Each structure stands twice: as C-alpha cells, then as structure tokens.
Amino acid sequence: MPEASASHLRTLAADAEALQQRLRDALAGLDGMTPTISFQLGQAFASLGSAARTLEAAASEAAAV
C-alpha cells in the first residue's frame, strides 16, 4: 500500500511540475504586465514548484515505509 501512495504522490508532483512549465510558457508570451500582476504570477510559479518538491518528498517518505 505505501508504494501505491508513493506512486500517487509522484503523479501529483509531476502534475505540479507540468503546471509550472505551462505557467512559465504562458509568462514568456506576455508583455507589458504591471508589477502587481508580475509579482502574483511569480508567486504562483514559486508555489507550484514548492508543491512539487513537497509531494516528491512525501512520495519518497511513503515509499520508505
């Protein structure tokens, strides 16, 4: 069972990383953003990266059980 949980967590981590990449791609195509919008999108990007790292750590921990 822990291996199944680890697999699900790794899938979620991969999804968060994919969303982060899609956000990066979308940001590359935008011009003329206000500082507030730029900051908020940067925060969203950082949050996705943090979520991916947290999920991957949880997956490693679940697999070790």
C-alpha positions in Angstrom: 0.0 0.0 0.0 2.8 2.6 0.7 4.1 2.0 -2.8 0.7 2.9 -4.2 0.6 6.1 -2.1 4.1 6.9 -3.3 3.0 6.4 -6.9 0.0 8.7 -6.5 2.2 11.4 -4.8 4.8 11.2 -7.6 2.0 11.6 -10.1 0.8 14.7 -8.3 4.3 16.1 -8.2 4.7 15.5 -11.9 1.3 17.3 -12.5 2.5 20.3 -10.4 5.8 20.4 -12.4 3.8 20.3 -15.7 1.6 23.2 -14.5 4.7 25.1 -13.5 6.1 24.6 -17.0 2.8 25.7 -18.6 2.8 28.8 -16.5 6.5 29.5 -17.5 5.5 29.2 -21.1 2.5 31.5 -20.7 4.6 34.1 -18.9 7.1 34.1 -21.7 4.4 35.2 -24.2 3.1 38.1 -22.1 4.3 41.7 -22.5 3.5 44.8 -20.5 2.5 43.2 -17.2 2.0 45.5 -14.3 4.4 44.9 -11.3 1.4 43.5 -9.2 0.4 41.0 -11.9 4.0 40.0 -12.4 4.5 39.5 -8.7 1.4 37.4 -8.3 2.3 35.2 -11.3 5.8 34.8 -9.8 4.3 33.8 -6.5 2.1 31.2 -8.3 5.1 29.8 -10.1 7.0 29.5 -6.8 4.0 27.9 -5.1 3.8 25.2 -7.8 7.5 24.5 -7.5 7.2 24.2 -3.7 4.2 21.9 -4.1 6.1 19.6 -6.5 9.0 19.4 -4.1 6.7 18.7 -1.1 4.9 16.0 -3.0 8.1 14.3 -4.1 9.4 14.3 -0.6 6.2 12.8 0.7 6.4 10.1 -2.1 9.9 9.2 -1.0 8.8 9.0 2.6 5.8 6.8 1.7 7.9 4.5 -0.3 10.4 4.1 2.6 7.6 2.9 4.9 
